[in-house]
Amino acid sequence: KEVVFGHQHKRFSPQTIDGVTYHSRPLGYAKEWQLTRAFIRQTTLLTIRGRSTPSKAYCAIKELKAFKDYFAQQLAAELRDAMTVFDSNEMKGWTYEY
């Protein structure tokens, strides 16, 4: 059995509990993205006041050329990592709840 959480803002690796595998790989807001967090951790370009607050940190970097370049390079990987893809042949008999 597989469970995919929809509206979440935190990613975690798939976890299996009592035979059920749970997935949480949301895209969320750009301020929450892994690429944004990685850029903030790696950057030595500036001191970010409120670095641990996603909104403040994102506002401080979103217009920087270095961030825009990094964003363009990392966007495909960010989108790929946010997807959960299931083989449709394995989905026969599954139930869906919204």
C-alpha positions as CSV (number, residue, x, y, z in Angstrom):
1,K,0.0,0.0,0.0
2,E,1.1,3.5,-0.8
3,V,0.0,6.9,0.7
4,V,0.9,10.2,-0.9
5,F,0.3,13.3,1.1
6,G,-1.0,16.1,-1.0
7,H,-1.1,19.5,0.6
8,Q,2.1,19.5,2.7
9,H,5.0,21.9,3.0
10,K,7.7,19.5,4.3
11,R,9.4,16.8,2.3
12,F,10.5,13.6,3.9
13,S,11.9,10.4,2.4
14,P,9.4,7.5,1.9
15,Q,8.8,5.8,5.2
16,T,7.2,2.3,5.6
17,I,5.1,1.8,8.7
18,D,3.2,-1.5,9.2
19,G,3.5,-2.3,5.5
20,V,2.3,1.1,4.3
21,T,4.7,3.4,2.5
22,Y,4.1,7.1,3.1
23,H,5.4,9.8,0.7
24,S,5.6,13.5,1.2
25,R,7.3,15.3,-1.6
26,P,5.4,18.6,-2.1
27,L,6.6,21.4,-4.3
28,G,5.3,24.0,-1.9
29,Y,6.4,27.6,-2.1
30,A,9.7,28.7,-3.7
31,K,10.9,30.0,-0.2
32,E,10.5,26.4,1.0
33,W,12.3,24.7,-1.9
34,Q,15.4,22.6,-1.4
35,L,17.3,24.7,-3.9
36,T,16.5,27.9,-2.0
37,R,17.7,26.4,1.3
38,A,20.8,25.0,-0.4
39,F,21.6,28.5,-1.9
40,I,21.2,30.2,1.5
41,R,23.4,27.6,3.2
42,Q,26.1,27.9,0.5
43,T,26.1,31.6,0.0
44,T,28.8,33.9,1.4
45,L,27.5,36.8,-0.6
46,L,25.7,38.5,2.2
47,T,24.6,38.2,5.8
48,I,20.9,37.4,5.8
49,R,19.0,38.8,8.8
50,G,16.3,36.2,9.7
51,R,18.3,33.5,7.8
52,S,16.3,30.7,9.5
53,T,12.9,32.3,8.6
54,P,12.1,31.1,5.0
55,S,10.2,34.3,4.1
56,K,12.8,36.7,5.2
57,A,15.7,34.7,3.8
58,Y,13.9,34.3,0.4
59,C,13.1,38.0,0.2
60,A,16.8,38.8,0.8
61,I,18.0,36.6,-2.1
62,K,15.2,36.4,-4.7
63,E,16.5,39.3,-6.8
64,L,20.2,38.5,-6.6
65,K,21.7,37.6,-10.0
66,A,23.6,34.7,-8.3
67,F,20.4,33.3,-7.0
68,K,18.6,33.6,-10.3
69,D,21.4,31.8,-12.0
70,Y,21.5,29.1,-9.4
71,F,17.7,28.8,-9.6
72,A,17.8,28.3,-13.4
73,Q,20.5,25.6,-13.0
74,Q,18.6,23.7,-10.3
75,L,15.0,24.1,-11.2
76,A,14.6,20.9,-13.2
77,A,16.1,18.8,-10.3
78,E,13.8,20.6,-7.8
79,L,10.7,19.7,-9.9
80,R,11.9,16.2,-10.5
81,D,12.5,15.7,-6.7
82,A,9.0,17.0,-5.9
83,M,7.2,14.3,-8.0
84,T,6.0,11.0,-6.9
85,V,5.5,8.8,-10.0
86,F,3.6,5.5,-9.9
87,D,3.6,2.8,-12.6
88,S,0.1,2.8,-13.9
89,N,0.3,-1.0,-14.5
90,E,0.8,-1.4,-10.7
91,M,-2.1,0.8,-9.9
92,K,-4.9,-1.6,-11.0
93,G,-7.3,-2.0,-8.1
94,W,-6.0,1.0,-6.1
95,T,-8.5,3.3,-4.4
96,Y,-8.2,7.1,-4.4
97,E,-9.3,9.4,-1.7
98,Y,-9.4,13.2,-2.1
